[in-house]
């Protein structure tokens, strides 16, 4: 599958960030489905076309950790990229550079560069096949 046909589920409660990332992904040739939180995203997972999930960690109703755990029960095959800014201080304190979320395949800290995001997406989609 070429990345041009890949569909990405983008889950983030920050509307401006979600819209900005959606625009960047669409300009990159991806189809994008968005959700405001983990509960909304779970409903979207019924769509078999979803090839990759990008999720925030800190969200209302269902946070990213619970969402990834639920996602793995219904779609164990879909790569998951976790993005979050809330763990930056904890990560700096312990000298770690990744967000370890059970079930997630990769992570990025906010704010992230568009090139870093696109690179992670390409890597995750390539590893799926």
Helices and strands as residue ranges (DSSP letters): G 3-5, E 7-11, H 15-27, E 31-35, H 38-44, E 50-56, H 64-74, E 79-84, H 88-94, E 106-109, H 114-127
